[in-house]
Amino acid sequence: MIIKIIINRSLPIKERVKKLIAYLLSRRGASILWKREFKIILKHQPLCRKPVEKSIENAHRLYWKPFRSRINMATLRDTLRISGIAHPKIIPEEVYVTDIEPTLNSSPTVDYLSNKSLYNHWFPGKVFPHDFLHNIDGEWLDHELNPISPERVSLLAQELPYPVVLKPNRDSYGGKNIYFPRDVDELMNLVKKRKNFLVQEKIKQHSFFNQFNHRGLNTIRVNVYRSVSDNKLHIINMAMRMGVGGSLDNVTSGGIVTRIKKNGFLNGWAIDKYGKKFFRHPDTGVDFNIQIPDLIGLQEMALKIAGRIFYARLISLDCCYDTDENWRMIEVNLFSGSICFAQQHGALYFDEFTDEVRDYCIKNHWALV
């Protein structure tokens, strides 16, 4: 890809240099990040050091060679040792981060769509959690995003149905800086000297999900792809995330994740961030071989939400099922799609669209346009 950027005559030399520098910096950052991540995985899963069958590694190297002259085999080996499956089209983590995702979601506009303070204005109705208060760049706003005084904030805070959820309205990946204040004093203490957050309802989850972990919300990640060939939306994979020992459901916070197959059944086992397998939930002992409720309803809601998000071809949605048997949307993620949720369970992240995505990103790479 570096050579293609350099000889790309469709851009002026100055622009080519800017794109090349940006691409090299992106590659360097991804290399450092994933080298650190794989080092941690190897510490817990030493078998990931062993090479995959030579013919598979050669096919893997050849398939992704347009993006790298040297392909890191760590993702492929990690996938095999955890899932028992090694497919040549498994996406190397570094390639996904620096080449695939930023090409599919290349518009600067797309980041704006992940602001949680705007969800209920883009998607009216009881889909996203009801929001009570917002703080954007230090300014307090009510549910309708009207500016309000600190005194009004204090009055509204006293009337909230505690416990509530306090979270950043942007960049809350991995459950970072999410709190569940139980009363007005706890909430007001938490919001001191903070900005860019919202306060919203705490959704009560359905008994199906409670059986795995009742201490917190267990969510389903639904990844939707807008095809580059015809712009039709496709659900390419789904995964269920669960908390463990009182943690949030995010794997980076100590949770575990299992793939959901196309028929709605769980994959049979879950893994933590180190690749350790669990055939039953470590807290409750529930098996990972049952079917989630209302699969069609989940798919319909996900496609409806994704259909209203433009300038992005890859949309990751975090969903939950409430006590009234309604699918609810927690948040929209347009970056850091966690391809390991599918790949570490032996599935291709883009499913049957892998060739289409690869070919598109080679020809329309973000650093070439």
C-alpha positions as CSV (number, residue, x, y, z in Angstrom):
1,M,0.0,0.0,0.0
2,I,2.9,2.4,0.7
3,I,4.1,2.1,-2.9
4,K,0.6,2.7,-4.2
5,I,0.3,5.9,-2.1
6,I,3.7,7.2,-3.4
7,I,2.8,6.6,-7.1
8,N,-0.8,7.7,-6.9
9,R,-1.0,10.2,-9.7
10,S,-4.6,11.2,-8.8
11,L,-3.3,13.3,-6.0
12,P,-0.8,16.2,-6.0
13,I,2.6,15.4,-4.6
14,K,2.1,17.5,-1.5
15,E,-1.2,15.7,-0.7
16,R,0.5,12.3,-1.3
17,V,3.2,13.2,1.2
18,K,0.6,14.2,3.8
19,K,-1.3,10.9,3.2
20,L,1.8,8.8,3.3
21,I,2.9,10.4,6.6
22,A,-0.5,9.9,8.1
23,Y,-0.6,6.3,7.0
24,L,2.9,5.5,8.3
25,L,2.0,7.0,11.7
26,S,-1.2,5.0,11.8
27,R,0.7,1.8,11.0
28,R,3.3,2.5,13.6
29,G,0.6,3.2,16.3
30,A,-1.3,0.0,15.4
31,S,1.9,-2.0,15.4
32,I,2.8,-0.8,18.9
33,L,-0.7,-1.3,20.2
34,W,-1.2,-4.9,18.9
35,K,2.3,-6.0,19.8
36,R,1.5,-5.1,23.4
37,E,-1.9,-6.8,23.2
38,F,-0.5,-10.0,21.6
39,K,2.2,-10.1,24.3
40,I,-0.4,-10.2,27.0
41,I,-2.3,-12.9,25.1
42,L,0.8,-15.0,24.7
43,K,1.5,-14.8,28.4
44,H,-1.9,-16.5,29.0
45,Q,-2.1,-18.6,25.8
46,P,1.5,-19.7,25.0
47,L,0.3,-22.1,22.3
48,C,-0.5,-19.0,20.1
49,R,3.2,-18.9,19.4
50,K,3.0,-22.1,17.3
51,P,2.7,-21.6,13.5
52,V,-0.5,-22.6,11.7
53,E,-0.2,-25.1,8.9
54,K,2.2,-23.7,6.3
55,S,-0.3,-23.7,3.4
56,I,-2.8,-21.7,5.5
57,E,-0.2,-19.1,6.6
58,N,1.0,-18.7,3.0
59,A,-2.6,-18.2,1.8
60,H,-3.2,-15.7,4.6
61,R,0.0,-13.8,3.7
62,L,-0.9,-13.7,0.0
63,Y,-4.5,-12.6,0.6
64,W,-3.6,-9.6,2.8
65,K,-0.3,-8.8,1.0
66,P,-1.8,-5.7,-0.9
67,F,-1.8,-3.9,2.5
68,R,1.5,-5.2,3.9
69,S,4.7,-6.6,2.4
70,R,5.0,-8.5,5.7
71,I,1.9,-9.9,7.4
72,N,1.9,-10.5,11.1
73,M,0.6,-14.0,11.8
74,A,-0.3,-13.3,15.4
75,T,-4.1,-12.8,14.7
76,L,-4.3,-16.0,12.6
77,R,-2.5,-18.1,15.2
78,D,-4.5,-16.6,18.1
79,T,-7.7,-17.5,16.2
80,L,-6.6,-21.1,15.7
81,R,-5.5,-21.7,19.3
82,I,-8.7,-20.3,20.7
83,S,-11.4,-21.5,18.2
84,G,-9.7,-24.4,16.6
85,I,-10.3,-22.8,13.2
86,A,-7.7,-21.0,11.0
87,H,-9.1,-19.4,7.9
88,P,-6.7,-17.5,5.5
89,K,-9.2,-14.6,5.3
90,I,-9.1,-13.8,9.0
91,I,-8.2,-10.1,9.1
92,P,-4.9,-9.2,10.8
93,E,-5.8,-6.7,13.6
94,E,-3.3,-4.2,12.4
95,V,-4.7,-4.3,8.8
96,Y,-8.2,-3.8,10.1
97,V,-7.3,-0.8,12.3
98,T,-5.1,1.1,9.7
99,D,-6.7,0.0,6.4
100,I,-10.1,-1.5,6.5
101,E,-12.1,0.4,9.1
102,P,-10.8,3.9,8.2
103,T,-11.6,3.2,4.6
104,L,-15.1,2.0,5.2
105,N,-15.8,4.9,7.6
106,S,-13.6,7.5,6.1
107,S,-15.8,10.6,6.3
108,P,-15.0,13.0,9.2
109,T,-18.7,13.5,9.7
110,V,-19.2,10.0,10.9
111,D,-17.6,10.6,14.3
112,Y,-20.3,13.1,15.2
113,L,-22.9,10.3,14.9
114,S,-21.5,8.5,18.0
115,N,-22.5,11.4,20.4
116,K,-24.9,9.8,22.9
117,S,-26.5,13.1,23.7
118,L,-28.0,13.2,20.3
119,Y,-29.4,9.6,20.1
120,N,-33.0,10.4,21.2
121,H,-33.2,13.3,18.7
122,W,-32.1,11.2,15.8
123,F,-34.1,8.1,16.8
124,P,-37.3,9.2,18.6
125,G,-39.3,6.6,20.6
126,K,-38.4,4.2,23.4
127,V,-35.3,2.7,21.7
128,F,-32.4,4.4,23.3
129,P,-32.3,4.9,27.1
130,H,-34.3,8.0,28.3
131,D,-31.9,10.8,29.0
132,F,-32.4,13.3,31.8
133,L,-29.4,15.7,31.8
134,H,-26.6,16.5,29.4
135,N,-23.3,18.4,29.7
136,I,-21.7,19.5,26.5
137,D,-18.4,21.3,26.8
138,G,-19.3,22.4,30.3
139,E,-22.8,23.7,29.4
140,W,-25.8,22.0,31.2
141,L,-28.7,21.0,29.0
142,D,-32.1,19.3,29.7
143,H,-33.6,16.4,28.0
144,E,-34.6,18.6,25.0
145,L,-31.0,20.0,24.9
146,N,-32.2,23.3,26.1
147,P,-29.6,25.2,28.2
148,I,-30.4,25.2,31.9
149,S,-28.8,26.8,35.0
150,P,-26.9,24.9,37.7
151,E,-29.8,25.6,40.1
152,R,-32.2,23.9,37.7
153,V,-29.8,21.0,37.4
154,S,-29.9,20.5,41.2
155,L,-33.7,20.6,41.2
156,L,-34.0,18.1,38.3
157,A,-31.4,15.8,39.9
158,Q,-33.5,15.5,43.0
159,E,-36.4,14.1,40.9
160,L,-34.6,11.4,39.0
161,P,-35.5,7.7,39.4
162,Y,-32.3,6.4,41.0
163,P,-30.2,4.5,40.3
164,V,-29.3,6.3,37.1
165,V,-26.4,6.0,34.6
166,L,-23.7,8.6,34.3
167,K,-21.5,8.1,31.2
168,P,-19.4,10.2,28.8
169,N,-21.4,11.2,25.7
170,R,-18.4,10.4,23.6
171,D,-15.4,8.0,23.8
172,S,-16.8,5.6,26.5
173,Y,-15.2,2.5,24.9
174,G,-14.7,-0.5,27.1
175,G,-17.0,0.9,29.8
176,K,-14.6,3.7,30.7
177,N,-15.9,6.3,33.2
178,I,-19.4,4.8,33.5
179,Y,-21.1,5.2,36.9
180,F,-24.4,4.2,38.5
181,P,-25.1,6.8,41.2
182,R,-27.8,5.7,43.7
183,D,-28.9,9.1,45.0
184,V,-28.7,12.8,44.3
185,D,-25.7,13.4,46.5
186,E,-23.7,10.7,44.8
187,L,-24.6,12.0,41.4
188,M,-23.7,15.6,42.2
189,N,-20.4,14.6,43.6
190,L,-19.6,12.6,40.5
191,V,-20.4,15.5,38.1
192,K,-18.1,18.0,39.8
193,K,-15.4,19.2,37.5
194,R,-16.6,16.9,34.7
195,K,-17.9,17.8,31.3
196,N,-19.2,16.1,28.1
197,F,-21.4,13.5,29.7
198,L,-25.1,12.6,30.1
199,V,-27.4,11.2,32.8
200,Q,-29.9,8.5,31.6
201,E,-32.2,5.8,32.9
202,K,-30.8,2.5,34.1
203,I,-32.6,-0.2,32.0
204,K,-33.8,-3.3,33.8
205,Q,-32.9,-6.3,31.7
206,H,-35.1,-9.4,30.9
207,S,-34.8,-12.5,33.0
208,F,-33.1,-14.4,30.1
209,F,-30.1,-12.2,30.4
210,N,-30.4,-12.0,34.2
211,Q,-29.7,-15.7,34.4
212,F,-26.2,-15.1,33.2
213,N,-25.3,-12.1,35.3
214,H,-27.9,-10.1,37.3
215,R,-25.5,-7.5,38.7
216,G,-25.3,-5.5,35.5
217,L,-26.6,-5.1,32.0
218,N,-25.6,-7.8,29.6
219,T,-25.5,-6.5,26.0
220,I,-25.5,-7.8,22.5
221,R,-23.1,-6.3,19.9
222,V,-24.6,-6.3,16.5
223,N,-22.3,-5.4,13.6
224,V,-23.9,-4.1,10.5
225,Y,-22.2,-3.6,7.1
226,R,-23.5,-1.3,4.3
227,S,-22.4,-3.1,1.1
228,V,-20.1,-1.1,-1.2
229,S,-21.7,-2.8,-4.1
230,D,-25.4,-1.9,-3.6
231,N,-25.6,0.0,-0.3
232,K,-27.8,-2.7,1.2
233,L,-27.5,-3.3,5.0
234,H,-26.4,-6.7,6.3
235,I,-25.9,-8.1,9.8
236,I,-22.5,-9.7,9.5
237,N,-22.0,-11.0,13.1
238,M,-23.4,-10.7,16.6
239,A,-21.9,-11.4,20.1
240,M,-23.2,-11.4,23.6
241,R,-21.2,-9.8,26.4
242,M,-21.6,-10.6,30.1
243,G,-20.2,-9.2,33.3
244,V,-18.3,-11.5,35.7
245,G,-17.8,-11.0,39.4
246,G,-19.6,-7.7,39.4
247,S,-17.8,-6.3,36.4
248,L,-19.4,-4.5,33.5
249,D,-20.0,-6.7,30.4
250,N,-17.1,-5.2,28.5
251,V,-14.2,-7.7,28.2
252,T,-11.7,-4.9,29.0
253,S,-13.5,-4.5,32.3
254,G,-13.4,-8.2,33.2
255,G,-16.4,-9.5,31.3
256,I,-16.7,-12.4,28.8
257,V,-18.1,-12.7,25.3
258,T,-19.7,-15.4,23.2
259,R,-20.6,-15.4,19.5
260,I,-24.2,-15.6,18.5
261,K,-24.7,-17.8,15.5
262,K,-27.1,-16.9,12.7
263,N,-29.9,-19.0,14.2
264,G,-29.7,-17.1,17.4
265,F,-28.0,-19.8,19.5
266,L,-24.9,-19.0,21.5
267,N,-21.6,-20.4,20.3
268,G,-21.2,-23.0,23.1
269,W,-18.4,-21.2,24.9
270,A,-17.3,-17.7,25.9
271,I,-13.9,-16.1,26.3
272,D,-12.3,-13.4,28.4
273,K,-9.8,-10.8,27.1
274,Y,-7.0,-13.3,27.4
275,G,-8.6,-16.0,25.3
276,K,-9.5,-18.2,28.3
277,K,-12.6,-20.4,27.5
278,F,-15.7,-20.8,29.6
279,F,-18.3,-23.4,28.8
280,R,-20.5,-22.1,31.6
281,H,-20.8,-18.6,33.1
282,P,-18.2,-18.6,36.0
283,D,-20.7,-17.0,38.4
284,T,-24.0,-18.6,37.6
285,G,-23.1,-21.8,35.8
286,V,-25.4,-21.2,32.9
287,D,-24.4,-23.0,29.7
288,F,-23.6,-21.1,26.5
289,N,-25.7,-23.3,24.2
290,I,-29.1,-21.7,24.4
291,Q,-31.0,-19.4,22.0
292,I,-31.6,-15.7,22.6
293,P,-35.2,-14.5,22.6
294,D,-36.8,-12.6,19.7
295,L,-33.9,-12.8,17.3
296,I,-36.1,-11.3,14.5
297,G,-37.0,-8.3,16.6
298,L,-33.3,-7.7,17.4
299,Q,-32.3,-7.8,13.7
300,E,-35.2,-5.6,12.7
301,M,-34.3,-2.9,15.3
302,A,-30.6,-3.0,14.4
303,L,-31.2,-2.6,10.7
304,K,-33.7,0.2,11.3
305,I,-31.2,2.1,13.4
306,A,-28.3,1.4,11.0
307,G,-30.4,2.6,8.1
308,R,-30.6,6.1,9.6
309,I,-26.8,6.4,10.0
310,F,-25.1,7.7,6.9
311,Y,-21.5,8.2,5.9
312,A,-20.5,4.9,7.6
313,R,-20.4,1.4,6.1
314,L,-19.5,-0.3,9.3
315,I,-21.8,0.2,12.3
316,S,-21.5,-1.5,15.6
317,L,-24.6,-1.4,17.8
318,D,-24.9,-2.4,21.5
319,C,-28.3,-3.7,22.4
320,C,-30.2,-5.1,25.4
321,Y,-33.5,-6.7,26.1
322,D,-35.7,-5.1,28.8
323,T,-38.2,-6.5,31.3
324,D,-41.1,-5.5,28.9
325,E,-39.6,-7.7,26.2
326,N,-38.4,-4.7,24.1
327,W,-35.1,-4.6,22.4
328,R,-33.3,-1.4,23.4
329,M,-30.3,0.3,21.9
330,I,-27.5,1.4,24.3
331,E,-25.1,3.0,22.0
332,V,-23.7,3.3,18.5
333,N,-20.0,2.6,17.8
334,L,-18.4,3.6,14.5
335,F,-14.8,2.8,15.3
336,S,-13.0,0.0,17.2
337,G,-15.4,-2.6,16.0
338,S,-13.8,-5.5,18.1
339,I,-13.3,-7.9,15.2
340,C,-12.0,-10.4,17.8
341,F,-15.6,-11.1,18.9
342,A,-16.2,-13.0,15.7
343,Q,-12.7,-14.1,14.7
344,Q,-11.7,-15.6,18.0
345,H,-14.8,-17.7,17.7
346,G,-13.7,-19.0,14.3
347,A,-15.9,-16.8,12.1
348,L,-14.9,-14.3,9.4
349,Y,-15.8,-10.8,10.6
350,F,-17.3,-9.7,7.3
351,D,-18.8,-13.2,6.6
352,E,-19.5,-13.7,2.9
353,F,-18.6,-10.1,2.2
354,T,-14.9,-10.5,3.0
355,D,-13.7,-10.5,-0.6
356,E,-15.9,-7.5,-1.5
357,V,-14.5,-5.5,1.4
358,R,-10.9,-6.4,0.8
359,D,-11.1,-5.5,-2.9
360,Y,-12.9,-2.2,-2.2
361,C,-10.3,-1.2,0.4
362,I,-7.4,-1.9,-2.0
363,K,-8.9,0.3,-4.7
364,N,-10.5,3.0,-2.5
365,H,-8.1,3.1,0.4
366,W,-8.5,6.2,2.5
367,A,-4.8,7.2,1.8
368,L,-5.4,7.1,-2.0
369,V,-8.4,9.5,-2.2
